[in-house]
């Protein structure tokens, strides 16, 4: 059963009844960095008992599961969210509606019911994002069929809590979501651990290549927003931008121009410190190449680089990417990957920096951090292609990344 109170004044609230509880909607804004404004709202249910005490969403759905009324609760929430959204949001925006994998697996799940309710409240299916919640799926085929039915209706599909629990790349490849929402824990971990922060842009790039927009949840601090901007994340959601609210009245007044200016200042300062730290190593590689062009041996040319405190190793590649010379730091004998450290058959032609270097001779190439199988440490590689004795060679030097970070006191650099 349900009842509806339609706004006759500013204080009226649309609601539904579920058992002895009163349900209302709250909407959390979702912002686009490209548009610098909210472009959608996630609908969230709020419940209160007869005494006016709040009941958490977790307790609400646990109660529904115990009483076997989950379907009734789901329908009440759907009608409530659609009616409230239609009465509250005036400009074209996305409505994000949560749907659990368990609901999608039920034989009696009815996508047409969604279509009828959208039509009843004048909501275009193209303005609805069906958000598949994190959870175990026992019938992947059934969920995939329901997702395709929503897509045929015109709805967009979002995958929630990516990076936590059961939400992973396998599910993303199968369901082909239009939006992937990174779990808030990912942002919190990225702010605490540079290694996680480094993976954000890679993860975002991979999801972009799969055809999805990327949304970061849990953006609670300006630094979280900086991490999202640095990783080229498209959409953001969190208390820094706006808390869930029934009237959409508490959307934070984020000054996007100011945010972008501060981000640019931070990025430029970090890049300056990063390049200042690496400048001696870049200079040593350039001098080594000039030395070899003037007739020095590899051993002679590598000496200046290897004397620098963060040098992890030097090596020379032929035009096929085969390592033909190398000079190793003492750290190599401590390598936990020692079976991989023997360089006599090393092939680096697969490395993007090698291909970039060959395309742009005498231009220094700097990589993003990666694990060196030679030393067992993360490093960045500085590489320069040049001509020697009529053939193309690439001179490379590895720099210990962790030590460079500590020396520069910076976050990972932005790479275009």
ABEGO torsion letter per residue (X at the ends): XBBBBBBABAABBBBBBBEABBBBBBBBBBBBAAAGBBABBBBBBBBBBAAGBBBBAAAAAAAAAAAGAAAAAAAAAAAAAAAAAAAABABBBBBBBBBBAAAAABAABBAAAAAAAAAAAGBBAAABBBBBBBEBBABAAAAAAAAAAAAAAGBBBBBBGBGBEABBAAAAAAAGBABBBBBAAAAAAAAABAAAAAAAAAAAAAAAAAGBBBBBBGBABAAAAAAAAAAGBABBBEAAAEBBBAAGAABBBBBAAAAAAAAAAAAAAAAAAAAAAAAAAAAAAAAAAAAAAAGBBAAAAAAAAAABAABAEBBBBBAAGBBABBBBBAAAAABAAAAAABAAABBAAABAAAAAAAABBGBBBBBBBBBBAAAGBBBBBBBBBBBBGGBBBBBBBBBBAAAAAAAAGBBBBBBX
